[in-house]
Amino acid sequence: MKTKKYIMSLLIVLNGILGYSQEFKGRQIKKLENMGIPFEAKYSNNPQAIEDLHQVLRYNTKHKVKHTVAATIFNIGVGALIGGTLLLKEGNQSKDGFGSLFHKTGGTLVLATGAVGVGGSILIFRGARKSRKKRDKLKLLYQNQSSINTTGLETERPLEPFD
């Protein structure tokens, strides 16, 4: 019974520590400014702006991680395709029956692994592109400073005459 209380207390404390932050750290502000979003004090009073800017940072991180993973898997896949092709070529040239079988089987497995790696990386690249598009869509809202005021509503634009 006591351990259950301790575990619950620990989870509540960790939730408070790791929970959603309403303020931006210095490195987060620097990342936003590197993306072309000037951080302004008026965003601190606007919960929607805070949430959107946190989303921009999340989508940016997702994009970078997915792109890095996809590039790594793609390179490994291409290497496996080349290695599998070389093993199959060597297996076809081998006079030894067991060596030929080993090279052909191994080459086929490595070739298949490379094909799966390249195909899987394409799917991950597509996910990275989706994250980038979502990030860029939110980024456009905050790059135009005139479209957001302190209440979070769009500023009034002068009426244009009807033609």
Disulfide bonds with the S-S distance in Angstrom:
none
